[in-house]
Amino acid sequence: MGVDDISIIGVGKDAYNDDLPGMVEGRILPWVEDTEDDGYPVWTDYGAVQRSTYFFDRDGQLVNSMNITQFLPDDPNDYSYLINYILDLRSENGPAIFRVPEDTISIQGAIELAENGDIILISPGTYRERIDFLDKNITVASLFFSEFDPFFIGETILDGDTTGTVVTIAGGQDHSAILIGLTIENGYSDQTGGGVLIDHADPILDRNIIRNNHAGSCGGEGGGVAIINESYPYLFGNDIYNNDVFGVCDCVCYFGGGIYVDSTSWPIVGGSVTIGNTLYSNYADYGMQLFRQPPADTLNWTPIFAHHNQFDICPPDFPEDVFPENGWDLENCHTLGIGYDIPIIPDRILLHQNYPNPFNPTTYFMVSSHNETVVELKVYDIKGRMIEVIFNGILNSGSHHFQWYPKNHPTGLYFIHLSSNESKQTRKAIYVK
């Protein structure tokens, strides 16, 4: 999970290895082979059974165990449950988890409370604020981080309201500072970095939408992203579009509509088909999509690695779209398809994982709908008996929050079931005392 973090390990007998290709060869979990030659010590010392899984705190002390058989790695509900369970364990035993707006009203408020290694999880909504990572190596993320559903990227919006740079990462951070799964929009800088400013820092920008940001007054650079002062960030899977650099002065002095890199910095932009960035409809005098400031000596200049990114046309035009031509290694670039649209909001209804989980005495969950629809929300016990109706009626489009308080019900595993005309979904909830 990370440095000085909780540990997770599974166990299986060597006699059954042939039946565990996904767990042994595939390494779904760190896996220990309990061997007959050693007398099966894990079975003896821990009372294990096949596929037992153990959770340890940062000091190596056992905090919980479960059997992994019931969970499928390709089931989104199981994935979401396990990730949220791990996040709750991390909050108790390792780096803290701050949830916005549940724990703090503002994202910046959570950043100020956070310490290195902490995670800030942001619920869907529009947040009209600008954030600064200060000097902290933290993760700032939408619920895409915990549920791995791209729905959250387009629904979790940081709106700078044209009052300044939306996201500033300028405190000497390393690659453990991560911005993931957010929409960054309506930023404004009269010089450098309208959407995101990376200044002497090495963060990771992962699968964000960076759009409708501006830099420039009398000269300017980096409408979407500006990378300056010996910064070495990674940019993976971001959609960067409709950003611009222009101003009131009549000069050729507006550079890097999408991404601007100064002569001292060295980012990695893309890398493979699955983590390439998409850049289009950005505007500047030169380098509308990508601009790199040439150093004084270009004789031994190595191009910036920028493989498998998508542009309106491939290769992009030089110097209009990308500047300078020899400053970027654009191998294996891709052309956007006709009618390309960013996959922000799926055309469906979605039952999100409840939080907290496990819980006591109450838990919360959200339903997101793309249109008006009739919905039933019911709770079932582990024997399949319906024990409570949470909601039965019409939901308008948007996000809707619900609370469940299992009064007079025993502890254990419950199933929250959503039923509509277009979908049936279930989430697992664990009630503890």
C-alpha positions, 0 to 999 in steps of 0.5 A: 500500500505504501511506505510505513503503511498497512500490509495485506497478505494472503495464504494458500497451501502448496498442494492447491497452487494449480488451482490458484493461477490468478492468486499465485502467478497473477499476484492479485494479493501478496501471497504466501505459500504455506508448504507441507515440508514446513508443516503448514505453519500458517495453518497451525499458528493462525488457524488459516484456511485456504485463501485466508487474508490478513491485514497488518498495521504499520507496526506489523501487528495483525488487525483483521483477517477474512477469507478472500474466496467470496470476492471476485477481482473483476466485480466492481462492487467487490473491488469497491468494497475491498478498497473502501475497507482498506481505506478505513483500515488505513485511517485507523492504522496508517495515513489518515483519510479526510473526506470532503465535505463529510470531514471538512467543508473545503478541500483546502481545509483538509489539506491544511489538516493533512500530513505526508502520506494522507489521502483526501477523498472528495465527494461529487460536486462543484467546489468553488475554491483554489487549492495549494498542496503547501509542502505536503506529499499527499493524495487529493482525489475524487471517489474515482480513487476508491471506486475506479469509476470514471463517472466521478471524474466529470462529477467532481469539479474544482472551479477556480471561478477565474480568481487564480490558479486552481491547483498549485503544487509548489513545495518540493513534493516528490512522486507521492504527491498525487492529483487524481480523478478531478475536473479542473476548470475556470482557472486564471493567471495573468502570467503562468499556469491557469489550471495547474501550476507545478513549481519545483515539484515532482507530483503525479497528475493522473486521469484528470480533466483540465479544461477552460483555464486561462493564462496571460495578460501581456505575455503568458504561458501554460493555460492548462498546466505549467511546469517550471523550476526544475520540476519532474512530474508525471502526467498520465491519462489526462484530458486537457482541452479548451485552455488558452494563453492570450492577452492585451499586448500585441506580441508573439509572447503567449505559449503552451495552451495545453502544457507549458514546460520551462527549460529546466524541467523534465516531465513524463507526458503519457507513456502507453496506450492506457495512460496517454493524455488527450490534448486538443482545442487549446490555444496559444501563439506557439505550442497550442497543445505542448510547448517547451522552452528551449535551453541556451544550448540545444546541441545535446538536447534530449526530447521530452518523453511523450508517447501515446498521447492523442491529438486532433491529428497525428503527428501534430503540426509544428510549431503551431500545435507542438513547439519545438519539434525536436523538443518532444518525443511524440512516438506512437501518437494517436489521432482523435476519432471523429466525434470524439467525446470525453467519457465523463458521465455514463448513461446510467444510474449508479449506487455508490458504496456506503461510507463508513463501511464497516459502520456503527451506528449509521452509514451513508450512501449516494445514488447518482442518476442521469435522468428522472427515474423510479427507484427502490432502495431496500436492505436485505440480510445475509439470509436474503430476507428484506428487512427495510425499505429505505426509499421507494419513489421518483429520483430526479437527475443528479446526486441523492444522499441517503442514511441508514440506521439499522436500529434493532438489527443485529451486527453482520453483513447486509446488502443494500439493493437498488432496483430501477427500470434500467438497472439492479445493483447491490452494495455490501454493508457491514454493521459492527458494534 
